[in-house]
Amino acid sequence: MSATPRSISRADFVLGPYRASRNDRPTWQMLNTLVPYLLLWWLTLRVAAVSLWLLPPLILLLSLFSVRCFSLMHDCGHRSLFRQRWLNRGFGFLLGLVNGVPQLAWSRDHADHHRTNGDWDRYRSVIDMLSVEEYLRLDPLQRRLYATLRHPLMAFPGGFFYLAIKPRLDLVSGLIASLTGSRAPRPWASPAEFHDLLLCNLVWVGGVVLLGWWQGFGLFLGIYAAVLTLSAAIFIDLFFVQHIFEDSYAHRSEGWSHLEGALRGTSLLRLPPVLAWFTADIGFHNIHHLCERIPNYQLRACHDHHQHLLADVPTLTLGTMLACASYLLWDSHQDRLVTIASVDSGQVVTVVYGIEESAR
């Protein structure tokens, strides 16, 4: 995979016309997302009273709509979906409730990712990747645990924890730290984030309890847990392959380039039209990182306009996604991602504790 030509600069891209947010398009997106999502829940609960064996396709559809809700919430966090800030804020909160995510704190953390993508001294991806040197310091059991916890299938339990448990745990741990005067970091960075976290948790937990009492806790919680688990696994794996792949831009802070991080540190993920719709065209991730203020409904047009500049960007498909899962270590000396197998077999040579040795 060839590198982005060094002659390309941000000034070569005409981004202004595509940054313009509208209100009509996202209003339609809200309607064609939230209305079917609610109707699907009604249908799923009715079908469950007839036969549980009919539920899997409905749970899959609910999960895909949950993914779309998350993608649109993501746009709201960038203040790119609607024209007005208050609309992004209001609908961002509402979309966050679908998956139990407090949108303000999530968006602030996500903005840090955008500011540092490709700078692997500062940001080690969604899976907290180790450098080769750090991996070599682990004992054999720790190495196996490291690889196991980052296996693609771990997106299922990890995704459930991320959506169903972590936001509640963040609130409880933050409140305990505040009440006890602990110096532990709080999960919120401002009073607004705290209020958003508190309100999201109160409404979400209250809604889950109310619907569980109404429909039966076993039935409702079982379906909702399956939906959260599947939808979280989908967008976690999507996020992973949008940044972790062979030849991904993985630079140290010194000499790091934001433009290179956007064009070579993210992938162009070619998805079937149906999946592109459910993910709100986030597969055009190079353009999204080049300018996060471009709304999802302008990403494809912006990409098509600049195809002459994007001929060499990393491109993935559903068929090539799985291979990305093996790139789990950062070689900080060669500014690249490598596989655990290449390190364990001794193919990767690095400097550890001041001496040069092969990984074993």
C-alpha positions, 0 to 999 in steps of 0.5 A, spaced: 500 500 500 503 506 497 503 512 502 499 518 501 504 523 496 507 528 500 505 533 495 498 533 498 496 538 503 490 540 506 489 546 502 488 541 496 482 539 499 475 543 498 472 542 504 468 548 505 461 546 501 461 540 504 461 542 512 454 546 511 449 542 515 442 542 514 436 541 518 431 537 513 436 531 512 437 530 519 430 531 521 428 525 515 434 521 518 431 522 525 424 519 523 427 514 518 431 511 524 427 512 531 420 511 528 422 504 525 426 502 531 420 503 536 416 500 531 421 494 531 421 494 539 413 493 539 413 488 533 419 484 537 415 484 544 409 482 540 412 476 536 416 474 543 409 472 546 408 467 540 415 464 539 422 466 541 424 462 535 422 468 531 426 473 535 433 472 532 432 476 525 428 482 529 434 482 534 439 483 528 434 489 525 434 492 532 441 492 533 443 495 526 438 500 528 442 501 534 448 502 530 445 507 526 443 511 532 450 511 535 453 513 528 448 519 528 449 521 535 457 521 533 455 526 528 451 530 534 457 530 538 461 533 532 456 538 532 455 537 524 448 533 524 444 539 525 445 546 523 444 549 530 448 547 536 441 546 541 439 541 536 445 537 536 445 537 543 438 535 544 438 529 539 445 527 541 442 526 548 436 522 545 440 518 541 445 516 546 439 514 551 438 508 545 444 505 547 445 508 554 451 512 552 452 519 556 453 523 549 457 529 552 463 525 555 463 520 550 464 526 545 469 529 549 473 523 549 472 522 542 474 529 540 481 527 543 481 521 538 481 525 532 486 530 535 491 525 536 489 519 531 496 516 528 500 519 534 501 513 537 505 516 543 499 519 545 493 514 543 493 507 543 487 505 539 480 503 542 484 497 545 489 500 549 495 497 544 502 495 547 508 497 543 513 491 542 517 493 547 512 493 552 509 486 550 516 483 550 516 485 558 510 481 559 511 473 561 508 468 557 501 468 561 501 475 560 502 475 553 496 470 552 492 474 556 493 480 552 492 477 545 485 473 548 482 480 551 483 483 544 480 477 540 475 480 535 470 475 539 471 479 545 467 485 542 461 481 545 462 481 552 466 488 552 461 491 548 456 489 553 460 492 558 461 498 554 454 500 553 450 497 559 455 497 565 460 502 564 456 509 564 453 506 570 459 505 573 462 511 571 457 515 575 457 511 581 465 511 582 465 519 580 460 520 586 464 516 591 470 519 589 467 526 590 463 524 596 470 521 599 474 527 597 478 522 593 483 524 588 481 519 583 480 522 576 472 523 575 469 521 568 466 528 567 470 534 565 465 539 567 459 540 570 455 540 564 458 533 563 456 531 570 449 533 569 448 529 562 451 523 565 446 523 571 440 525 567 442 520 562 443 514 567 436 516 571 432 516 564 436 510 562 435 506 568 428 508 569 426 506 562 429 499 563 426 498 570 419 501 567 419 497 561 421 491 565 416 491 569 411 492 564 413 487 559 417 482 564 424 483 566 426 476 564 423 478 557 425 485 556 432 485 559 434 478 555 432 482 548 435 488 550 442 485 552 442 481 546 441 488 542 446 492 546 451 486 545 450 485 538 450 493 536 456 494 540 460 489 537 459 491 530 461 498 532 467 496 536 469 492 530 468 497 525 472 502 529 477 498 530 478 496 522 477 504 521 484 505 524 488 498 525 490 495 519 496 493 515 501 499 514 496 504 518 500 510 519 502 509 526 507 515 528 511 517 534 509 524 537 515 527 534 514 528 526 507 526 527 502 529 521 495 530 522 494 530 515 497 523 514 493 521 520 487 522 517 489 519 510 493 513 512 491 512 519 484 511 517 481 506 512 476 507 507 471 501 508 467 499 502 461 497 505 454 494 502 449 499 501 445 497 506 450 497 511 453 503 509 446 506 510 446 503 517 452 506 519 451 513 516 456 512 511 462 512 516 466 508 512 468 514 509 473 515 515 479 518 511 474 524 509 471 524 516 478 525 520 480 530 515 474 534 517 469 532 523 465 537 521 462 534 515 456 531 516 454 524 514 450 526 509 456 529 505 461 524 506 460 520 500 460 527 495 466 530 499 470 523 497 467 523 490 469 530 489 476 528 491 478 522 488 484 524 485 487 526 491 485 519 495 487 514 490 492 511 495 488 511 501 488 505 505 481 501 502 478 495 506 472 491 504 468 486 509 472 480 506 479 484 508 476 486 515 478 480 519 485 480 517 486 487 521 485 483 527 492 480 528 495 487 528 495 488 535 502 491 537 506 498 535 513 497 533 515 504 535 522 504 532 519 503 525 512 507 526 508 501 524 503 496 526 505 488 527 502 482 529 504 478 535 506 472 531 511 476 527 514 478 534 513 471 537 517 468 532 523 473 532 521 476 525 521 483 529 527 486 532 527 492 536 531 495 542 529 493 549 533 495 555 538 499 551 540 492 547 538 489 541 535 483 541 529 478 537 523 477 540 522 470 542 
